[in-house]
Amino acid sequence: MSITPEALAAEFSLTTAATRLDFLSRRDNGDTTLNTVRDDDDSWASLKDTDTQLDVHESLELLALGEVVARKAHDSRLVGIRAALRGGASWEQIATALGVTPEQAWDTFLASVEQLEDDAAAAARELAGARPGR
């Protein structure tokens, strides 16, 4: 199996990917002495000597899972903003939840609406209303 974000995204839900990412992250202590490449014949002994328990496969999985979680979380932004707008949240409240300005939140929402089909995109634009600050 190739370790790519696409392959893992098909295999893991956001919750499962985040849980696995957390698990792998905790298994490697990240000590700076680990920042050297070791060329030992016995890879298990090498792992023991460096105080890490991640092998190359798991390390690559950790990297790819980080990307999977980031992509899936990013994709949930559109769903979250639409739900907040339908619930009556203001752009100021949405912006606070995203850690951006209301104008940036609105622009982000409209950019993400482009991935929707025509009718859904039109409905989302109507839900968004006018750009804040105008």
SELOFI-170102 format. One record per atom (N, C-alpha, C): x, y, z; residue in three letters. Coordinates in steps of 0.001 Angstrom, whole numbers, plus 524288, in hexadecimal, padded with zeros to 5 digits. Each point is the difference from the previous one (the first is absolute). Layout:
N
XYZALA
...
# end
This chain:
134
803497FB6580000MET
7FCB78049B80000MET
80375804D880000MET
7FEC08039C7FCB0SER
802C4804EA7FFD0SER
7FDDD8039B80444SER
8037480297802B7ILE
7FE578036A80442ILE
7FF5A805827FDDAILE
7FB37801307FE69THR
7FEB8805307FE0FTHR
7FB35801FA802E3THR
7FF48805228002APRO
7FB3D8020D80270PRO
7FB157FDEB7FD59PRO
8002D7FF6E7FADFGLU
7FB6A7FE147FD2BGLU
7FEA47FA6980196GLU
803F07FCB28006EALA
7FF0B7FA8F80184ALA
7FDED7FFAE80591ALA
802478030780382LEU
7FE3F7FFD880570LEU
7FABC802A6800C0LEU
7FED7804087FCF5ALA
7FAF4802AE80078ALA
7FB867FC547FEAEALA
800F27FC947FC40ALA
7FBF47FC337FE92ALA
7FF4C7FBE680445ALA
8040B7FF2580313GLU
7FFF07FBED80402GLU
7FDFE801F58054BGLU
8012A804F380151PHE
7FED88020380533PHE
7FC0D8046F7FFF0PHE
7FC707FFEC803CCSER
7FCA68048F800EASER
8035980423802ACSER
7FDFB804B98007ALEU
802EB804218029FLEU
8014B7FE678059BLEU
7FC397FDD9802BDTHR
800D47FE6E80570THR
804327FBC68006FTHR
7FFB27FC237FCA8THR
803CE7FBBF80020THR
80567801F77FE7DTHR
800508034C7FC07ALA
805088021E7FE51ALA
802718034A80452ALA
7FCE380330802A0ALA
8020B803448043DALA
801D07FCA380495ALA
7FD187FBF38012BTHR
801807FC7E80443THR
8051C7FD397FEC0THR
800807FE0D7FB3FARG
804CB7FD4A7FE65ARG
80499803D67FFE2ARG
7FF1D804BE7FE1ALEU
80409804077FFE5LEU
801E7801208058BLEU
7FC6780090803A0ASP
80162800FA8056DASP
8031A7FB698023CASP
7FE457FB437FEEBPHE
802A77FB53801E5PHE
805A57FFCD7FE15PHE
800C8800C37FAE5LEU
805487FFCA7FDDFLEU
803588047B80209LEU
7FDBA8049180090SER
802EB80486801F5SER
802057FF0A8057DSER
7FCEC7FD6B8032EARG
8018C7FF0080566ARG
804247FBB880075ARG
8007C7FCC07FC0BARG
803D97FBC480035ARG
80584801DF7FEE1ARG
8008E804827FD8AASP
8052D8021D7FED9ASP
800CF804BC8037DASP
804117FFE380339ASN
800B580444803B7ASN
8022D804F77FD8DASN
801987FFD57FB13GLY
801D9804A47FD46GLY
8051F80234801F9GLY
802F87FD07802E1ASP
804FF801B68021BASP
8038F801AE7FB85ASP
802CB80442800B5THR
8035F802007FBD1THR
804647FC457FE9CTHR
801467FC608036DTHR
804037FC287FE9BTHR
7FE037FC577FBC9THR
7FAE1800277FF07LEU
7FDCA7FCAF7FBE6LEU
800B7802607FA99LEU
80212804B47FFABASN
80073802B67FB08ASN
804CA7FE6B7FCE3ASN
801D07FB5B800CDTHR
804627FDF97FCF9THR
7FE4F7FAEF7FD61THR
802007FF317FB5FVAL
7FECD7FB357FD27VAL
803A07FBC7801F5VAL
7FDB87FB8E80138ARG
803127FB96801E2ARG
8001D7FBD67FBC5ARG
804637FDA87FF46ASP
8009E7FBF87FC07ASP
801A97FAEA8029AASP
7FCE07FE50803CEASP
8012D7FB27802BEASP
7FDBC7FB637FD03ASP
802967FB8F80071ASP
7FE047FB467FD7EASP
7FAEA7FE3580281ASP
7FF9A8007C8051FASP
7FB6B7FE39802D9ASP
7FC83804B68012DASP
7FBED800C67FCF2SER
7FCC0804A78009ESER
7FD448001E8054CSER
7FEAA7FB7580233TRP
7FD677FFF88051BTRP
803BB801D980441TRP
804E97FE637FFB2ALA
803D5801D9803D0ALA
800CB805DC7FF6FALA
7FFE8801D97FB2DSER
8008C805917FF03SER
7FB7F8030380285SER
7FB597FDE97FF95LEU
7FB7D8029280264LEU
800868001E805E9LEU
801DA7FBB080231LYS
800A67FFB3805AALYS
80419803F2801DALYS
804438006E7FD23ASP
80434803948017BASP
7FE5D805B67FFC7ASP
7FC7F8015B7FC7DTHR
7FE75805767FF6CTHR
7FB1A8015580313THR
7FDD07FC5C802CEASP
7FB88800F480364ASP
7FAFF801427FCFAASP
7FFA07FE3F7FB3CTHR
7FB3C800B97FD01THR
7FDB37FAAB7FECFTHR
7FB0A7FFEC7FF37GLN
7FD827FB1B7FEAEGLN
7FD85800367FA93GLN
800E98041A7FD16LEU
7FDCE800607FABFLEU
803DD7FDE77FC05LEU
7FE167FC8F7FC98ASP
803477FE4D7FBAEASP
7FEE7803A27FB60ASP
8028E7FF157FBADVAL
7FF688036F7FB74VAL
7FA5B8000C7FE1CVAL
7FD8A7FB767FFBAHIS
7FA957FFAD7FE41HIS
7FC76803568037BHIS
800A87FF748051DGLU
7FCC480305803A1GLU
80131805D87FFAEGLU
804E9801617FF2FSER
8016E8057D7FF77SER
7FD6A8026C7FB3ASER
800087FD187FBABLEU
7FD6D801EE7FB44LEU
7FA198003C800B5LEU
7FDE67FC2E802CAGLU
7FA6D8000980135GLU
7FEA2804C78034AGLU
8034E80146803B9LEU
7FF368049B8034FLEU
7FFC0804EF7FCA7LEU
80395800807FC5ELEU
800008048D7FC79LEU
7FB0B800417FCAFLEU
7FE9D7FB9C7FDA2ALA
7FB677FFDF7FC9EALA
7FAFD800E280317ALA
7FFB77FDD8804B5LEU
7FB59800C780338LEU
7FF55805B68018FLEU
8044E802B0800F2GLY
7FFA88059C8011BGLY
7FD6D802DF7FB83GLY
8016A7FE897FB46GLU
7FDA38026C7FB65GLU
7FA457FE7A7FF78GLU
7FEB47FB1F80109VAL
7FA8F7FE347FFC6VAL
7FCA38031A803CCVAL
801D780077804D1VAL
7FD05802DC803F8VAL
7FF5F805B47FE65VAL
8042D802647FE18ALA
7FFAC805777FE58ALA
7FC10800AB7FB8DALA
800297FC8A7FC2FARG
7FC5D800667FB91ARG
7FA5F7FF1F801A8ARG
7FF1F7FBFA8033ALYS
7FAA77FEDE801ADLYS
7FDE48045C80377LYS
8034C8021E80359ALA
7FE528045B8034BALA
7FECD804C77FCA3ALA
8033C800E97FC1AHIS
7FF19804667FC75HIS
7FADA7FF5A7FD1DHIS
7FEDD7FB3A7FE48ASP
7FB1C7FF057FD38ASP
7FB3B800D580379ASP
800987FF538050ESER
7FB8E800B48038CSER
7FEBF805BD800E2SER
8036E8037D7FE65ARG
7FF1D80598800BBARG
7FB09801C67FD3CARG
7FF3B7FE4C7FB29LEU
7FB54801827FD10LEU
7FB157FE36802D4LEU
800007FB30801CAVAL
7FB7C7FDDE802CFVAL
7FEF980322804F2VAL
8041D80124802E6GLY
7FF77802E8804DEGLY
7FE00805827FF39GLY
80204802B47FC17ILE
7FE428055B7FF07ILE
7FA4E800037FE48ILE
7FE917FC727FC89ARG
7FA837FFC77FE4AARG
7FC5E7FEEE8049AARG
801887FC6880369ALA
7FCC97FEC98048EALA
7FF86804C580395ALA
80454802BF800C8ALA
7FFE1804AC80354ALA
7FC82804357FDAEALA
8005E800D47FAEBLEU
7FCB2803EB7FD76LEU
7FA3F7FE888005FLEU
7FECD7FB097FF07ARG
7FA897FE438006BARG
7FDF88009980591ARG
8037F7FF75803CCGLY
7FE758009980577GLY
7FF8F805A4801BEGLY
8019C803A17FC9EGLY
7FF788058780147GLY
804F5802A6801DEGLY
8047B7FD6B7FF94ALA
804EA80266801A8ALA
80166804837FC62ALA
8026A803EF8023DSER
801DC804737FCE6SER
8055E7FEC17FDC2SER
801AA803107FC31TRP
805377FF447FDCETRP
8042C8013480411TRP
7FED780376803A9GLU
803B18012480436GLU
800C57FB248036CGLU
7FBC27FD4B80141GLN
800627FB3F8032DGLN
802E17FBAB7FD12GLN
7FEC77FF737FB05ILE
802997FC017FCCCILE
805D1801327FF97ILE
8013F805007FF28ALA
8057D8019B7FF95ALA
802F37FEE18050DALA
7FD89800F180460THR
802807FEE880509THR
8011D7FA2B80080THR
7FC4A7FCBB7FE6FALA
800BB7FA5780049ALA
8046C7FE2C7FC6CALA
800D4802BE7FBB1LEU
804237FE997FC4FLEU
80530802AD8012CLEU
7FFDB803F88035CGLY
804C2802DA8013DGLY
801B5803B17FBB0GLY
7FC318021E7FD21VAL
8011C803967FBB3VAL
7FC55804B180068VAL
8007D803AA7FC5ETHR
7FC63804697FFDBTHR
7FAEA7FE517FD63THR
7FBB9802D8800E3PRO
7FB147FEAC7FD61PRO
800847FFFD7FA05PRO
80305803AA7FDF6GLU
800C5800367FA52GLU
802D97FB1E7FE0BGLU
803F37FE5B802EAGLN
802E47FB417FE80GLN
7FC857FB2A80062GLN
7FCBE7FFC680400ALA
7FC6D7FB888009DALA
7FC417FFC37FB65ALA
7FDE08047B7FE83TRP
7FC4F800447FB9ETRP
802BF7FE5A7FAF4TRP
804AE802177FF18ASP
802F77FEAE7FB3FASP
8013F7FA267FFCFASP
8018D7FDCC80471THR
8012E7FA6B80054THR
7FB2F7FCC17FEACTHR
7FB91801928022CPHE
7FB1D7FD357FEFFPHE
7FEA4800307FA2FPHE
80037804A77FDC4LEU
7FEA9800717FA75LEU
803C27FCFF7FC85LEU
804F17FFD18016FALA
803CA7FCF07FCF4ALA
7FEBD7FA2E80061ALA
7FE7C7FE368049FSER
7FED67FA6E800A1SER
7FAD87FE7C7FD77SER
7FC86803BE7FF43VAL
7FAF67FF057FD7BVAL
800CB7FE6B7FA45VAL
80468801887FDC2GLU
801137FECB7FA83GLU
8002F7FA247FEF0GLU
800F07FCD280404GLN
800317FA557FF44GLN
7FA957FD937FFB1GLN
7FBF5802FC80142LEU
7FAAC7FDFA7FFF5LEU
7FDAD800277FA82LEU
7FBE87FCEE7FF33GLU
7FD2F800337FB0CGLU
7FD05805207FFB0GLU
7FE4A8017A7FB5CASP
7FDC4805227FEFCASP
7FBA480195803C5ASP
7FC117FCB5800B2ASP
7FB988016980362ASP
801B280088805ACASP
8033E7FC6F801CDALA
801DF8003780565ALA
8037E804C3800D2ALA
803348013B7FC23ALA
80366804918005FALA
7FCC68050080036ALA
7FBF88004F7FCCEALA
7FCA1804A280006ALA
7FD498009A80547ALA
7FE2A7FBB38022DALA
7FD6E8002E8051EALA
803DC801A88043EALA
804D77FE237FFABALA
803F78016A803D9ALA
8016E805C47FF90ALA
80059802027FB3DARG
8011D805977FF46ARG
7FBA48035380247ARG
7FB2B7FE4E7FF3AGLU
7FB8F802DA80235GLU
800307FFD3805FDGLU
8014F7FB9480222LEU
800707FF61805A8LEU
804468038E80237LEU
80429800B77FD04ALA
8046B80337801CAALA
7FE88805B78007BALA
7FC9A801D07FC98GLY
7FE978058980020GLY
80470803677FE05GLY
7FF92804FC8015AALA
803E0803CD7FE38ALA
8051F7FF5E80314ALA
804368016D7FD7FARG
805297FFAD80286ARG
8000B803B5804A6ARG
801CA7FE4080487PRO
80044803598049FPRO
8038E804B57FEF5PRO
7FEC38043E80274GLY
8033B804A87FF70GLY
7FE75803617FB77GLY
7FC017FE727FD2AARG
7FE3B8033B7FB8AARG
7FAF6802A18013DARG
# end
